[in-house]
Amino acid sequence: MKKLFIFAAALLMSVSTLFAQSEKYTAAMKENIVAIGEAFKNPADLLALANKFERIANAEKTQWLPFYYAAFCQVNSTFITTDKSKSDAIADKATELINQAAVLSPNNSEITVIKSMIASAHLMVDPMSRYMTYGPESSKYLEEAQQQDPANPRPDYLAGQALKYTPEQFGGGCKPALEKLEASVKKFETFKPASDLHPNWGKQQVEAMLVECKK
């Protein structure tokens, strides 16, 4: 009886510890996710936030979302900086992080979207010379992401964005982008993230882009 009591007490303590750790993880993730919007004002702030997510990822080890957000912040820092000299190295770091997320969550549409963004980050370092390499790679990942989850609005959003900013002489512009942007907006109407921690970005951006293209 005494052994049974000790076992029950140990089990209760173990469950309580796991619950406390889970609460700590969730609180840290929510705090950093909220900070992403403000961090978009400065590339250095996004990189600092990426480091915070990476620390969470290394502490948790079994969670794909911290690796995802670390890569997300890394790659987006390359899009808002005017200094492209470090973009390749930052994109390579984002690749390392998102690959770790992919090991934990294979065939994940959100992870594949980040891979497309990383290809675009390499492309933007020198669009004229890199388009034929990284343009198709970025598109390939968006197509893959859409196949993995047809309800995900972000592949259509990024595909529409890419078309919008492609010169008209190369088949781009607002007119060809409209179909993708409209498809993304429609998907956002019914899209619900799996939890408060799961990716839920892009709605405001694609809506604004669609309004701009319809002017």
N, C-alpha and C positions, 0 to 999 in steps of 0.2 A: 504493500500500500504506500509506504514511504517512497519507494522508487518511482511509483506511478505519479505521486505528487510532485516529485522533483522533475520528472520528465515533462509533466504538464506545465509547471512553472517555467522551465527552460524554453518550451515551445512558445508559451505566451510572450516571454521576453524576446524571442527571436522574431515573432510576428510583429511585435511593437517596434522593434528596431528597424525592420524592413519598411514598415509603414512610415516611420519618421524619416527614413532615407528617401522614400518615394515622395513625401511631402516636400522635403528639401529640394529634391531634383525638380519637381514641378514648379515650385516657387522661383527657383533660379532661372529656369527656362522662360517662364512667363515674363519675368523682369527684363530679361535680355531681348525677348521677342518684341516687347513694347518699345524698347530703346532703338530698334532698327530704323523706324521712321525718321527719328531725329538724326540718326547717324548718317543718313543719306545726304546731309548737308556738307559732309567732309569725308574724303576718302580715308584719312587717318583714323577717324572715328569708327568707320566700318571695319577697318583692319583690327582695331583694338577690340571691337565687339566680336570679331571672328576668333580672336585669341581666347576670349571668355567662353565662347561656345566650345572651342577645342578643349579647354580645361575640363569643362563639364563632360564632354565626350570621353576623355581619357579617364575620368573618374568613374563613369558609369559603365563604359566598355560594351554593353549589350544594347544600347539605345542608338538608333540610326539618326534620330532627329538632331541631336547636337552636332554631329558631323555634317549633316545637311545644311544647317544654318551657318556653320562655320564656313563652308564652301560658298554658300549664298552670299555672305558678307564679303568674302574675299573677291569673288568674281565681280560683284557689283561695284567694288571700289575701283576697278579698272575702267568701268564705264563713265564714272563721274570725275576722274582725274584728267588734268590736261597734260600731265607728264606720263607718256606711254613707255618710257624707258624701262620701267620695272614691271610692266603689265604681263609679260611672258612668265616671269618668275612667280608672280602672284597667281596667275592662271594655273601654273604647274602645281602650286601649293593647293589650290582649290581642287585640282584633279586628284591629288593624293587624299584629300579629305572626303571627296564624294565617292571615291573608290572604296573607302572604308565603310561609308554608309551603305554602298551597294552590296558589300559582303553580308551586312546584317539584314538587309532588306532587298533581295534580288527582284528583278523585273518590276521595279517601282517607277511609275510614271513621273513622279515629282523629282526623283533622283536623275532620271534621264533628261528632264528639262534643264537641270543644272549643267549636265554634260554639253547640251546644246549651247548654253550661255558661255561656257568655257571656250568652246570653239569660236564663238563670236568675239570673245575677248582677245584671243590670238589674232583673229582677222582684223580687228580694229587697230592693231599696232601699225599695220601697213596694208590698208584695204586693196590698193591697186595690185600689189604683188602677191597677196595672200588669198584673194577671193576664190580662186579656182581650187584651193586646198581646203580652206576652212569654211567657205560658204556651203558646199555640198555636205560637209561633215555636220555642220550645225543643223541643216535641213533634215538630214538623215535621223538625227537624234529626236527632232521634233515629231517626225513621222512615227518613230518608234514609241515615243511617249504617248502619242495619241492612240496607238494600237493597244498599249498596255492599259490605258484607262480612257475610253472614248468620252467620258463625262468630265474629264479634267479640262477646265477652260484655259489653262496657261499655254499649252502647245499652240492653240489657235491664236491666242494673243501675241505670242512671240513671232509666229509665222507672219501674222498681219503687220506687226511692227517692222519686221525685216523687209517686207514688200514695200511698206510705206517709205522707208528711207533708202530703198534701192532706186537709182536714177531711172527715169522713165525710158531712156534709150536702151536699158537693159531689162525692160519688162516690169519695172517697179512703179511706185507712185500710189496715190490714194485709191484710184479706181480698182486695181487688182487686189488691193489690201482689204477692201470693204467686206468681201465675203468672209474672210478669216476673222476680221474684227467683229462682225455681226454674229458669227457663230460663237465666238468667245463670250460676248455679252449675253447671249441666250443661255449658254451653259452656266454662267455666273448666277443667273436667276434661280436656278435650282441646286447649285453646288453647295454642299455642306461639308466642311472639313471633319475628319474623323474625331478630332478632339480640339481643345483650345490650343494645343501645341502644334498641331499639324498645319502645313502651308495653307495660307488663305490670302495671298497677295495678288494684286493685279487688277482687281475690279475697277477701282477708280481710274487707274491709268488707261485701261482699254476703253472705258466709257469716254474719257476725255479725248482720246485719239480718234474715236469714231465720230464724235461731234466735230472735231477739226477736219476730218476727211469729208464730212457731209456739207461743209460750208460752201 
